[in-house]
Structures are given as C-alpha cells and as structure tokens.
C-alpha cells in the first residue's frame, strides 16, 4: 500500500472521527444493549449503531410491512428493523443457530414488540429463502455467509416487490475489499457482489459508509 501524504492522513483521521461520531450519535435502549452483550458473549459481530440506524431509517422510508432478514444473530439488527417498520409489520428472520434466535426473541420482547411481529425460521438461508413468497417483501437485509452473497442477491430480487430494497452488511470486510493484496474467497465474493449490483439494470444502488459498509439497492419497478 502506498504511503499517505500529510493532507491524506488528516482526511483519513477526520473521516474516522466522523464515523465514530455518527455511531455515538445513535441512542440505544436497554434491549439493544442486552442484545449486544449476548452477541459479544457468543463471539458474534453485531451491526454498528450507525448501520442499525440506517436500517431503521430505510425500513421507515419504505413503509415496510414485510421484511426478511438473513442472519438473526442475537437480535440487534432485527430490533432496528422492527423500530422502523409499520406497527403491523412482520419481520421474517432466518439463522442456522436456533439458540441465537432465542436471544433475539427475548430482546424483541424486552423492547415491547408483540410475539406476532417476528417470525423466526431456523436453517440455512439458501434452504429457507426459496420457500418465501415471490414479491412479498418490502426490504431484505442480508448479514449471512459472505460466500453465499450472490445467491442471496438472486433470491432477494425474487422476494422483493418493485420498489423494494435489498441491503448487504459488511461489504468493506474491514478494508480488505479494496486491498490489493491477495484475499480469501469471501472477500473475492464480496467484490463480485458489488460488481453485480452496480452493473445490474434491475437495481439502483448506493454504498453507505456506515459500520463495515452497507450496500443498498432498490429494485426498479
């Protein structure tokens, strides 16, 4: 990697400070703190407050009634999505680890969401998603196995209504996505995902610099 010049170092430091400020700007309640602690105990990486707030805003902007989530974790991202969705909205969340989903159930309950606001489906994303209804979702949030990113994109496009939104978390891969050094298969797959989304005639996309990178795309009508 090339050496940064003085001005570039200042810009980089300012950006890091700004990103930290953006995360600190988001107030999290006790349910979110509890879910984060459970994730930390389990060695899981949760979405950042900034990413969560972006998801909440996007769910509210799309007036989301039906949201599909790939990767329940302990419920951090699900809480943000539920807070942004319509009061009668239902979050369908998929995860291969049922014990994680139990933590999410408790977090949702602690936040005051009724049990019928979330549908928990244990299993691998690519086994579960084909069973979900075509065009039945306003938003699909993908935070699962990066090696399955392209397959999840294809399934998401089938699930979304025209004007619906798909989001992928973690596309920066801690800076490895833009690193010219040799990278593992999961990073190469993320690069393929970014290229496919950017070049798709079916999608209008943007890459938000929140958390570890949030790739968002609207399915054109």
Residue pairs with C-beta under 8 A, 6 or more apart in sequence:
1 179
1 180
4 12
19 50
19 209
19 210
22 50
22 210
23 48
23 49
23 50
23 211
24 49
25 49
25 50
25 53
26 49
26 50
26 52
26 53
28 36
28 49
28 52
29 111
30 110
31 79
31 107
31 108
31 110
31 111
32 52
32 76
32 79
32 80
32 107
32 111
34 106
34 107
34 110
35 46
35 73
35 74
35 75
35 76
35 79
35 103
35 104
35 107
36 46
36 74
36 76
38 74
38 75
38 103
38 107
39 45
39 46
39 73
39 74
39 76
42 74
42 100
42 103
44 73
44 74
44 100
46 73
46 74
46 76
46 77
47 55
47 76
47 77
47 80
47 143
47 169
47 211
48 210
48 211
48 212
50 210
50 211
51 77
51 169
51 210
51 211
51 212
51 214
52 76
52 77
52 79
52 80
53 80
53 210
54 208
54 210
54 214
55 77
55 80
55 81
55 84
55 141
55 167
55 214
56 80
56 81
56 83
56 84
57 84
58 84
58 139
58 165
58 167
58 216
59 67
59 80
59 81
59 83
59 84
59 85
59 89
59 138
59 139
60 84
60 85
62 138
62 139
62 163
62 164
62 165
63 86
63 138
64 81
64 84
64 85
64 86
64 89
64 138
64 139
65 85
65 86
65 88
65 89
65 90
65 138
66 89
66 90
66 92
66 136
66 137
66 138
67 81
67 85
67 89
67 90
67 91
67 92
67 137
67 138
67 139
67 140
67 141
68 92
68 93
68 94
68 129
68 132
68 137
68 139
68 140
68 141
68 156
68 159
69 77
69 78
69 81
69 91
69 92
69 93
69 94
69 140
69 141
69 143
70 94
70 125
70 129
70 140
70 141
70 142
70 143
70 144
70 152
71 77
71 94
71 95
71 125
71 142
71 143
71 144
72 78
72 93
72 94
72 95
72 100
72 101
72 104
72 120
73 95
73 100
73 104
73 143
74 100
74 103
74 104
74 107
75 103
75 104
75 105
75 106
75 107
75 108
76 107
77 141
77 143
77 169
78 91
78 93
78 104
78 107
78 108
78 118
79 107
79 108
79 111
81 91
81 139
81 141
82 89
82 91
82 108
82 111
82 113
82 117
82 118
83 111
85 91
89 117
90 116
90 117
90 118
90 119
91 117
91 118
91 119
92 118
92 119
92 121
92 132
92 137
93 101
93 104
93 118
93 119
93 120
93 121
94 121
94 122
94 123
94 125
94 128
94 129
94 144
95 101
95 120
95 122
96 122
96 123
96 124
97 122
98 120
98 122
101 120
101 122
104 118
104 120
105 115
105 118
105 120
108 117
108 118
109 115
121 128
125 142
125 144
125 145
125 148
125 152
125 155
126 148
126 151
126 152
126 155
129 152
129 155
129 156
129 159
130 155
132 159
133 159
134 158
134 159
135 158
135 159
135 160
135 161
135 162
136 159
136 161
137 159
137 160
137 161
137 164
138 160
138 161
138 164
138 165
139 160
139 164
139 165
139 166
139 167
140 156
140 159
140 160
140 164
140 165
140 166
140 167
141 166
141 167
141 169
142 149
142 152
142 153
142 156
142 166
142 167
142 168
142 169
143 168
143 169
143 170
144 152
146 170
146 173
146 186
146 187
146 189
146 190
147 185
147 186
147 189
149 168
149 189
149 190
149 192
149 193
150 189
150 192
150 193
150 196
152 168
153 166
153 168
153 193
153 196
153 197
156 166
157 166
157 202
157 203
157 219
160 166
160 219
161 219
162 219
162 220
162 221
163 218
163 219
163 220
163 221
164 218
164 219
165 216
165 217
165 218
165 219
166 203
166 216
166 217
166 219
167 214
167 215
167 216
167 217
168 193
168 214
168 215
169 211
169 212
169 213
169 214
170 190
170 211
170 212
170 213
171 177
171 190
171 193
171 194
171 207
171 212
171 213
171 214
171 215
172 178
172 212
172 213
173 183
173 186
173 187
173 190
173 212
173 213
174 212
176 183
176 187
177 183
177 187
177 190
177 191
177 194
177 213
193 215
194 207
194 215
197 203
197 205
197 215
197 217
198 205
200 217
201 220
202 219
202 220
203 217
203 218
203 219
203 220
204 217
204 218
204 220
205 215
205 216
205 217
205 218
206 215
206 216
206 217
207 213
207 214
207 215
207 216
208 214
208 215
208 216
